[in-house]
Amino acid sequence: MLCDWLRPIIMWLNPGDPPPRTIIATMDDGLQLFWDHNISSYTPFIFENIGCLTGNWKYFTRIQLFDEVFYVGNISVRPACDVIGLQRWKNHHAGLLRLNATNLLRMGQEYKVRETLRLRLCKNNVLILQDDGRIEIDLDSKVGREVSKLIPFLHTEEHIRPQPEPSGDFGCGLELNIVIQVVGSRGDVQPFVALGNELQRHGHRVRLATHGVFESFVRDSGLEFYSIGGDPSELMAYMVKNPGLIPQMKSVKEGDIQRKRVMVGKILQGCWESCIADDTLTKTPFVADAIIANPPSFAHIHCAQALGIPLHMMFTMPWTSTRSFPHPLANLKYSTTEPKMANYLSYGIVEWLTWQGLGDVINDWRKTIDLEPISATEGPRLAETLKIPFTYCWSPTLMPKPADWPAHLNVCGFFFRSPPDFTPPQDLDAFLRSGPPPVYIGFGSIVIEDPPAMTATLVNAVRSWGGRAIISRGWSNLGEAQSDDQIFYLGDCPHEWLFQKVAAVVHHGGAGTTACGLRFGRPSLIVPFFGDQLFWGNMVASRGIGPMPIPRRSLNADNLAEAIRFCLHPDTLAAAGDLAREMSEEAGVSAAVASFHRNLPVDKMKCQFLDSEPAAWQLKQNAKSPMNLSKMAAGILLENSRIDTKDLKTYESKSIFIQTRRWDPITGGTSSLLGMYKDILTASSDVVIRPYKEFSRARQQSEPELVVIESRNPQPERSPSESSRASGTNQTDEDWRVTGKAVEGSAKSVGRIIAYYYKGVLVDIPGAVNEGLRAVPRLYGEEVKDYDNIRDFKSGVSAASDNFAHGFSHGLTDIFRQPYEGAQKDGIRGAMKGLVKGPIGMGTKAASGALGLVAYPGQGLAKSLHSAIHSKTRKQLIKARLTESEYLARQSAKAQSSCPDVIEAFEAQQW
């Protein structure tokens, strides 16, 4: 054990709870050596196991602080990672005498030491973390420092007063069309099925939009379904090969990256169609009134912006910046950065890397739905910038809500559906009855590169352990041909039923599988492949309900057998049971629905004549104030000839405006200028490239193809001169058609050059400089006034007049106000600062007020022109809403019963 004099010093230095870690070695006295992932790849920590192997760790300090740890007596060293370097030393008279060179200890071997042991990790033999899907972020590097500057960070930590979550869900009083957009495996989809069923119980119409392979699963659950495209098995195979955000060179060479980008483009379009398309099975019209989505669907914010409806994000792992812990996909490495700041920055860096890979795909798709492209500085953090409500579906018992998350972010609990009615096959039932509860082993929808090798590892581990096991074949078709008395090879079976009948579970760490195991109090070993799976493995280990996760590349029969023994230890079983009892008091799905309802702008969504229906139209007749109508109310009035379709305008219950924020006039103007030149260069290259592509396409289509034609009624043969004339005429027509398209493409490119130039000079650059001038006071801590979003020329003129009045009035008073307020706060020093701030504020605010007279009306005019030119999506939305309005008026029983009241209320408004 540790020397008595060392223990109190270490405990005094670091009394907190341990961060996520990887076991390096275990001593026979219960002491274990770890890597701490949150600090550095080279930072070892010591933990002492209190009460055998229950996982109730007491935190000590970094070995580097003392450089040595002494153990006295007979010690067994059992490495828990692939290879570690240790040095043995002996206290010999005058000093330390090294007994031998660094030994490489391998997992599965045990080393007995009789003399005093000094452990020193050598950087030459540092543990190389296997590919677990995380990104190593070196915040000390030049790139890390530069990228960090792009991420807003509040250096003074906000103290958000924790507020108790409201108990109960009183609903929102509206019956909405809700589309739930989910990208992922079945484990990602299944929690949202439970959510959809709960939403239905509140009177909502729910459509789950996901991959086509899950159609029967979704429809059998009673939900509407829409396929967004994409192949989840192909996506899983890609993620196994490329577990991190940065792909391997092999995938680049094989074209996997381009195929994934094409798939994402199809999914984006599928998500948009899921918001407005009729049901593919019943042909019932559907237009979404609200969107619920998980972040990997990517289309969520953009669809909500195009429709003007509320959006609520839900996910199984942290996706919002916090100081409490780093992003699950980030492996931080730093020495000078403050830990809380490093945690916070990791989220922005992961989002930034994601946008670098898919930002152009998203912007190209946005153009197809008449939305303007998003800048590279705004795209990565849209959800946080726009304060999109976010509900996280993990247990607050397992990981509470971070203290720095505001009220629109919630942690509600896991999403569980009711256990399905399931009758097991006879062979499975017989196996379960024939002996003690087995251990479940399965990797679900993970597509494993070498299934036979994985099968051999699993079988050898079970044989070595000696107990009974169920091995799920999964998407990789694991297992041997026949089951036996010790191992049963399982096909499809509901986890909610099966996990009640097993002793422990070994799986890949999907959120749904993890939650199900915890729900029934089953210890879990997680073998992470990619994504959030390592995150869940660390969460399980931190509560002592399973060993540390074993990355799939480190998995072998020996460490798997040892991990199963850990899971079946009485203390581990007791810890899992305790957590299950705590979680049984949570109602994750109900809490998530309540969170969704609380964050809806209900007052803005209500129909003027039908309180339970959401407004989708705005009706304005003559000079009367506009009325907000639901699709049902509008359909009733249209059906009874009280209004005309030309009087209806689409209504936005939740408008989303995406603005490019500026830090100062220099960087703002420069970036806008560079953006203008980039657009002009791209359009200039298209002057040549577009005609070339058109001629190349025509040449490929005109290549001769050998075709044998047999005719039963042969026609009289044409003379060679007639055939030649006909062929020549057709070829000439085709050449002219291709030439015309080429000229048209080139002419459009020239037009874009001119448009980019004038828009940049007259709108974008003045607007960027103006916003930079407005932002300057923020650099020295002053609040900057925000104006209403500019939607058209009228709102642009209004913003210009407000900015002019505010800029000159506050700019002139700053010369006196800043020194006075500074003196009040900080005496002479504050007054001196005020004497500097005053002239700066006067110059920037007055300049912004003057420049805004040009910039804001110009932006409004550009918005009006864009809206007039790009009207396809607006017309598409009007058509879809009219179709559903007419359908509801004719087919809905509620519309039939409400018809007299709606007409009477409408006519009363006409007086």
N, C-alpha and C positions, 0 to 999 in steps of 0.2 A: 504494500500500500504506500501512499505518499508519506513522506516524512512529516511528522507532526508540526514542525515549525513552518513548513511550506503551506500547509492547508489553509490556515486563517488568512494569510496574506493573499492567496489566490481568491478566496471567497470574498474578501473585502474589495478587491479590484473589480470583479465582474460578478454581480449577484443576479443577473437577469436570466431569462430563458434562452435556451440554445436556438440558433438559427438552423435552417436546413443543412444536412450534413451527410457525408458518406463515410461508413466505417472503414478504417484502414486495418486495425488490428484489435484483437480482444485478448486481455490477460485473464488468467484463471482466477484472479481476485475480483473480477467484475469490472475492472477499469478498461475503457475503450478509447482508441485513438481515432480521430475523425479529421476529415477535410471540411472546412467551413466554406460553402459555396458563395455566401453573401459577401465575403471579404476579399478573397483572392484565391487563385488556384494554388498558391504556395503557402497557405496559412493553415497549419495544423492546430487542432484544438484538443484539449483533454476533457473527457466527460467521465463522471463516476456514476455507475449504475446503482441506484438505491433500491433495494428490495429485489434482488435477482434481476431477471431480464424483463421487467415490466415496462421499460421505456420511460420511467419517471426519472429523467436525467437532472443532475445538478450541474450547473454551469461553472466551469473554471476559466482559465485564461489561456492565451496563446503560448505555445511552447517557446517561441522566440523571446519572450520576456525574460526567461530564465535560462534558456538554451539547453536545459537538461532536466530530466525527471528520473528519480532514483526509485528502484524497487529492490527490496531485500528479501531473500528467501528463494524457494524454488518457484520458478515462474514458467508458465506455458505461454508462448506467443502464437496466436492463431490468426494469420493474415486473413482479412475479409475482403480484400481487393485482389486484383490480378497479380501485381508485383509491387513490392515496396522495398525501399532501401533502409536498412538498420545498421547501426554500428554498436559493437559490444566493447565495453571498456571495463577495466578492473582497477580498483583502488590498490595500488602497490607502493607502499612506503611513501616515498617523497611526492608522488603525483600519480596521475592517471596513466596507466599503461594500456595501450590498445592491444587487445588480444589478437584480433585478426582484421582483415580488410572488410569493407562493407559487404554484407551478405544480401543476396536477393532472396527474399522469402516469398514463396509461392503459395497461393491459396490451396487449402486442403492439407498442407503439411503443418506439423506441429514441432516447435523448437523448445527444448528444455534448457533452462539456464540456471546454474546454481550460485553464481556470484552476483554481485551488484550489477544491475543492468542500466546502462545509460542509453536512452533512445535519442537519436538525432536524425532528423530527416535531411537527407542530402539533396540539394537541388539538381545534382547530376542524375539522381535516381527518382526525381519527383514523379508522383502519380500522374499518369496521363489519363484524364477523364475520357471515357468512351463517348462515341457519338450519341448523345441523348436528345438531340433536337434543339438544344438551347444555343443561343448566340453568345460567344465570349465577347464581352464589351470591355475594352480597356479604356477607361476614362482618363488615364494618364497620357494616352497617346495623343498626337497632334490632331488626328481625325476625330477622336472622341471629344476633345475639347472644342473643336470647331462645331461639330454637330450639336453639342450641348448648348451652344449659344443660340440655336434656333428654337429651343424649347423654353417656353415661359416658365419661370420658377419663382415662387414666392419665398424669398430668403428669410422672411420673418414668418414663422409657422403660424398658420391660422388656428385659433383655438375655437373650434366649432363646438358649441354647447350640445352635448348629446341629448337628443329628444327621444322619449319612448315611442316605439312604433304604435300607431293607433290600433286598438283591438277591434276585431270584427270588420266586416265589409258590408257597408250599407248600399253598395252598388252605385251606379252613376245615373240611374233613371233613364238610360238610353238603350235602345236595341241596335247594335252596330253590326255592320259587315266588317269582320276582322280577318285580315290575311296574315298568317304566320309564316315567315320565310326562314327556312332552315337549310343550311348546307352542312353535310357531314355524314357520318355513318348512322346505322340504326340506333346506336347508343346516344347519338345527338338528337335524333328525331323523336325517340320514345318519350322523353320528358315533356316535349311540347304537345304530344298527343294527350297526356294527362292534363296539361294546361288548357288545351282546346276543349276537352270535355267539361272542365270546370267553367269555362267561359260560356259554353252552351247552357249550362244550368242557370246562368244569369240572363238568359234571353238573347244572347248574341248569335249571329250567324257566323260560323268559323270555317275558313278555308286554310288548309295546311299546304303550303307550296314547298315542295322539296323534290328530290330525285325520283324519276319514274319508277325505279325498282321498288319503292316503298308504297306504291299506290294501293295494293290490296291491304296492306297493314293499316294504312290510314283510313281507308273507307270502311274496313271491318270494325274500326273503332267508332264509327258513327260521324266522322268528320268529312267535309268536302275536301277534294284533293285537286291540286294542279301541279303538273310536272314542269319544273324549271330547267330540265335538261341536266347534263353532267352525269358521269358514271362514277358512283362512289367507290367501286372496286378499283377503278383506274386511279382515282384520287388517293386511295389508301396505299396502293402500290407505289405511287410517286412519293408519298410522304415517308414510307418505309425506307426508300432509297435516298431520300433527301429530307431527313427529319428536321433540319433547321430551315430558316428563311433563305439562306444562301445555298443554292444548289451545287451539287458536285459536278466536276468537269465531265464525268461520264454521262450524266443526264443531259448536259449541254450538247455533247457530241451526238447523242442518240435522238435529239430533237424533242426530249420530254418537256423542256421549258416552253417551246412554242405551242406544243399541244395543250399544255396546261393553260396558257394564255388564251388560246382559242376557246377552251372549255369555260374559262371564267367569263369571256365575252358572251357565250351562249347562256350561261347562268344569269348574267345581268339582264339580258333581254327577257329570259323566262320569268325573272322576278317582276319585271315591269308588266308583262302580260298577265301575270297572276293577280295584279291589282285591278284589271279592267275587263278581262276576258270572261266570256260565258263559261259555265261549267261544261267540261268536255263530255260528260256522261249524260246529264239531264238537259243541257242547253239552257239552263236557267241563267238569266243575266246576273252579273255580279260586278259591283264597283266598290272598292274598299273605302271604308270610313276611317279606319285606323290600321296601323301596321305594327306588328310585333316581329322582331327579327333577332337572330344571333349575328355577331359581328362578321363571321366568315362569308355571309351571304353578300356583303359588300354593296348591294343595290339599295339598301334600306333608306338612308338619308336622301338619296337622289330621287327615289320614287315618292317619298313623302313631300319633297320639295315640288316636284312636278304636279302632284295632286293637291297640295295644300292641306294635308291631313296630319293628325298627330302620329308620332312614332315613339315606340317604347322598345328599348333594347333589353335582351335577357341572355345571360351566358353562364357557363359552368365554371369559369376561372376568371381571375382578376384581369380586367382590361382597362381600368381607369387609374390614372396616376395616383400614387399614395406614397407617403414617406415610411409606411409601416413595413413594407417588404418589396422586393424587386419584382419586375415582370417575370411570370413563370417561364418565359422563353429566353430570359437573359441570364447569363453567367457573368457577374460583375467582377472586374479586376481593377483595383484602384489603391492608391496609397495616400494621396493628398486630398481627395474629395471627401466631404463630410458624409457619413453613411446614409443619413436620411435623404440628403440631396441626391446621392447616387441611386438610391431606390427610386426616387421620383423620376429622375432622368431616364431610367431604363425603359419606362413605358413609352416616352416620346421617341426614343431611339428605335425601339422595335417597330413602332408605327411608321416612323420615317423610312426604315428599310422596306417595310411592306409596300409603302406608296411608291418607292423607287422601282419596284418590280411590276406594279399593276396600275400605277397612276395614269399612264398613257392609255391603257385599255379602258379604264373607267371614264376618262375624259372623252375618248372617241365615242363611247357609248352614250355619254351625256348629250353629245351633239345630236344623236338620233332621236332623242326625246326633247329636243329644243331647249336644252339647258346649256349655259355657258361653261367653258372649262374652268377648273379650279386650279389655283396656283400651287406650286410644290410646297410652299410654306404653310398653306392652310389645309391642304388635303389630308395630311396624316392625322390631325387632331380635331377633326370636325365635330365628333360626338361631344368632346369636352368643351370645345369653344361654344357650341350651340346649346350646351346644357341639356342634352337629350336624356330623358329619364332612363335609368338603368337599374334592372333588378338582377341580382346574382343568386343563382339557385344552388347554393351549397348551405350546409347546416351552420347556423351561427354558433352552435355548440362546438363544432369542429374548428371553425375560424370566425371569430366575431367581425363585425363591420369595423373597418379602420376608423380611428377618431377624426381623421381629416377629410372624410367623405361627407358632402353636404346632404341635405334632406332628400334630393331627387335621386339619390343612390341608395339602394336597399339590399340587404342580405336577408332572404326570406326562408331558406331551407330547401332541401332537395325536393324535386318533383317526383312524386310516386303515384302511379296509377293503382287501381284496385287489383289485387291478384286475380289473374284470369281463371276461368273455369278450364281446367286442364286434366285430362285423363292420360296418365303415362302409358307408353307402350308396355306390353307384358314383360319384355326382356329387361327394361329399365326398372320396372316395379320389382321384379324378382331380384335384381342385383341390389337394390336399396334394402330389401328385406333380408338379404342373406348374410349380413354382417354389420359391423359398426359403421357409423356414418363415414362416407368417403371424403376425400379432398377433391374439390372441383378444380380443374386446370383447363383454361380456355382463353383464346385471344380474339374471339369474336370476329369482327369484320376486318381485322388486320390481314393484309396480304403478305405472307412471309415468303422471302426469296427462296429458301431451301426447305420446304416442308418435311422431306424425309429426315434431314439432319435434325430439325427441331423435334420431330417425333422420337428419334433415337435418344435425344437428350432427356425428354420428358419420361420416356419409358425407363431408362437407366436410373433416373432419379427416384422414381417410384419403387423400382426393385431394390435400390440401395436403402431407401427409407424403410420399406417393408410393409407399409400400410396399403389401404385400398384407395383407388382414385377413379374419378370420372374425367376423361379427356374429351373436351368438345372439339369436334372436327373443324367447325367454323368455316370461314371463306377460303382458308388455305387447305382444307380437307386433311387435317392432321390425323394421325393414328394409323394403326395396322389394320389388316383386313378383318380380323376377328377379335372380339372381346374375349376376356377370360375371367377367372374368379377374382383376380386382383385389379384389373383395369377394364373399365367399360368405355367404349367409344360412342359418343353421343352425337346425335344430329341436332335438329332445332328443338329447343325446349325453353319455356319462359323462365327467366332467372327468378322472378317473384315466387314461383312454385318450387323450383329446384333448390334455391339457396336456403330454404328452411330445413332441408333434409341432408345438408352436407356439414362437415366439421370445420372447414376453412376453404378459402377461395384463392386461387392463383390466377392472375389475369393481367391484361395489358395496361390497366389503369384508366380506362375510359370513365368519364364522369358518371354515366348511368350505371355501369357495372360496379364501380366503387361504392356508389350510394346504396345500391341494392345489398351488397355485402354488409355494409355498416348497419343498414336497416334491420337486418335479422341477426346482428351480433356475431358475425363471422369474421375471425381474424383474416387478414388479407396480405398476400405477398404480391407486389406489383412489379411486373417486368415491363418497364416503359420502352416504347418504340419511338415516339415523337410527341410534339405538342405539349399539352398540359398533363401528360401521363406521369412524368417525373414529379410534377407539382403535387399530384394526388398521392404518389408514393411517399413523398416526404411528409405530407399531412398525416397519412396513416401511421407512419413510423413515429411521428412526433407525439402521438397519443398512446404509443405502446401497444397498438392493436395489430402490429405486424412488424417484420424486420425492415431494415432499410431497403429501398428498391434495388433490384439488380438489373442494370441495363441489358438489353437483349444480346448485345455483342459480348457481354461478360458472363452470360448464363452458361452454366455447365451442370452436369449431373450432381456433382458434389455440393456446390453451393445451393442448388435448388433443394436437395434433400435436407441440408442443414436448415434452410429457411423454413421448410415445412415443419421440421421439428420445433423451431421457434414459434410458429403459429399455434402449435398444439400444446405449448407449455401452459400449465394451469393459470399462471399469472396473465398471459396474453389472452386466454379465453375469458378470464374475468374482466379484463379491461375492455374487451370488445362488447361484452354483455352490459357493462356499465354505460358505455357510450350509446348503445342501442336504446337503453331505457331513457336516457336524456333526450335522444332524438325523437322518441315516440310522442313526446309532448309538442312537437313542432307540426305545423300544417303548412308545408311549403307551397303547395299549389294554391291553396286558399289565400295565403299571404301575398303571393305573387299577383293574383287577380285583384286583391284589394289595393296593392301598390299601383297596378295599371289604372284602376278606376280613380285613385287619388290624384294621379298626374294628368288626367284628361282635362282640357279646358271646357268643362261641361257647359258653362254659361254661354260660351260662344258657339257651342255645337247644337243647341236646341232649335228645333223647328218652331216657328211662330204659332202654328195651328195644331201641331201634334207634339206634345211634350216628350213623348217616348221615342221620337224619331229624330235622327241627326240631320242637321241642315246640310244640303248639298247644292242648293241654288240660291241665287239672290235675284229677287224680282223688283224691278223699278219701273213704275208706270207714271207718266206725266211728271209732275214736280213733287210727288209724294215721296216720303222717306222709304228707302228700300226695305223689303221684307225678306227674311231668311226662311226658305222653304225646304222641307225634306223631299226626297225623291217621291215618296208616297203622296204627300200633299200636292206637289207639282203635278203628278200624274192625274190626281183627282180633278184638279182645276183644268188641266189640258183636256181631259176626257169629257168634261162638261162645258167646254168652250168658254171658260171664264178668262183664260189668258191665252197668249200666243207664244210659241217657242222663241220668237225673236225678242221677247221681253225678258227671257231668262239668261242669266249670266252665272258661270260657275262660281261657287262660293268656297273660300278657303277658311276653314275653321282654325288652322294652325299654319301660318305662313313661315317659310324658312328662307332667310336671306344669308347668303354666304359672301362675306366681304374680305378682301385682302387687307390685312392690317399692316400698318407701316410703323417703323420705329423712329425714323427721323427723315427729314427731307432729302438728304444726300443719298442714303441707301434706297429710299423709296423711289426717287426719280431715276437713279441709275438702274435699278432692277426693272423698272417699267420701260426704260429706253432699250435695255438689252432684250427684254421680251418682245418689243416691237420689231427690233432688227431680226430676231430669231424667226418671227412670223413672216417677215418680208423675205428672208432667205429661203424659208421653206416654200413659200408661194413662188418665188423666182425659180427654184429648182423644178417645181411642178410645170412650169411653162414648157420645159423640155421632156420631163419624165412622163407626164400624162399622155402626150401624143405617142411617145415610144411604147408605153404600155398598151395603148390602143392598137397600134400597128402589130405589136407582138401577139396580142390576143387574136387579132384577125388572121395572122399568119398561121397560128396553131390550129385555128378552126378550119382553115382552108387546105390543110394538108390532106392529100388523097388517101382514101381508105378503100381497101380491097373488099368489094362486096359482090357476091354472086346472086343475081336476080333471076328467078325462073318465073316466067309469065305464062299462064294458061291461055291467054288471049293475046298473042303477040300482035303489036301494032305494025302497020307498014313502016318500013325503014325510011328514015329521012335521008335526004341526000347529004353528002359531006358539007356542001356549002351552007345548007339550012342549019345543020348542027353547029357549024362553026359560028354562024351569025348569032344563034341563040346563046351559045356559050359565051361569046364575046360580049353580048349585051348584058347578061347576068353578071359577068365579072366586072364590067364597067360600072354597073349600078352598085355592086358591093364595094368597089374601090372608092366611089364617091361617098358612100355611106360612112365608111371607116374614116376617110379624110375629114368628113364633116364633124364626126365625133372628136377626132384629134384636134381640129381647129377650135371646136367648142370648149374642150378641156383646157387648151392653152389660153383661150380668151378669158375663161373664168379665173384662171390663175393670175392673169394680168389684172383683172378686176379686184381680186383679193389683195394684190400688192398695193393698189391705190387705196382700198378701204383700210388696210392695216396702217398705212402711213398716216392718213388723216385722222383715224380714230386714235392712234398713238399720240400724235402731236396736239390734237384738240381736246381729247378726252382723258386718255389713260395717264399720260405723263403729268399734265396739270393736276389731275385727281390724286396721283401718287404723291406729288410734292406737297399738295395741300394737306393730305392726311398725315404726311410726315411732319409738317409744321404744327399741326394740331397735337401730335403725339409728343412733341418735345417736352412740354411741362411734366409729362408722365415720367421722364427720365430723372427728374429731381423730386419725385414723390407726390406730385399734385394730381388730383383727379381731373380727367378730361371729359367734357360733356359729350354725350352721344346724341345723335339726331335720328329722327325716324328714317327708316330704310327708304331709299330712293327707288321707286318703281316705274316712274314715268316723268315726263317733262314738268308736270305740275308739281309733283313732290320734290323734284330737283330745285325748282325756283324757290319753294318754301324753305328747303334746307339751306339754300344760299343766303336768303334774307336773315334767317335765324343765326347762321354762322357769322354773318357780317356784323349784326348787332352785338352778339356776344363777344366776338373777337375784339372789336374796337372798344367796347365799354370795359371789359375786363382787362384788356391790354393796357389801357391808360391808367386804370386804378392799381395795376400791379406794381407800378413804380413806388407807390406809397404803401400799399397793403403788405407786400412781401417783407420789407424791412420792419414794419410795425409788428406783424405776426411773428417774425423771426425773433425779434427782441423779447416779445412776451414769452416765447417758449425757451429760448436759449441765451438770453442776455445779449451782450455785445457781439459774441460770436454769431448768434442767430441773426442779428441785425446786419452784420457784414455779409452773411450768406444772402440775406434778402436784397441787399444792394446789388448783388450779382443776378439773382433770380428775376428781379423786377424788370430790368431792361431786356433780358432774354424773353420773358413772358410777353412784354409789350411788343417786341419785334416779331416773334413767331405768331402770336394771336392776331395782331393787326394784319400781317402778311397773309395768314390763312383766311381772314375775313375778306380781304380784297381778292385773293386768288379764287376763293370759293364762288365768287360771283360768276366766274367762267366755268370752273370745274363742275360744280353740282348741276347746273342746268344742262351742261354738256353730257354728263352721265345720264341724266333723266331722258334727254333726247335719244341717246344711244340705246337706252332700255326700251323706249317706245318703238324705235325702228326695229330692234331685235324682235320684239313681241309681234310687230306687224308682219315682218318677213317670215319668221318661224312660227307658224300657226298650226302646223300639222297635229302636234300633240294636243293642243287645246281643242281642235275640232274633233279629234279622236275621243277625248274625254267627254265632250258635250254629247256626242253620239252615244257613247256607252251609258251615260247617266240618263239620257232620254229614253233609251231602250229599257232600262230597269224601271224608270218612272212609269212608263206605259204598262209594263208587265205587272207591277205592283197594283196599279189602279184597276186592272182587269182580273187579276188572279188572286189577290190577297183578300182573305176574309176580313182582316182588320180594316183594309181600305173600304170595303163595302159597307161595314158598319159605321165607319168614321166619315163617310162621304157627306151626309147632311150637315154635320157639325162643321166640317172644313169649309164647305160652301157658305154656310151662314156666317162664320167668322170672317171669311174673306170679303163678303159683301158688306159686312159692318165696317170694314176698314176703308171701303170706298167712299164712305160719307164723310 
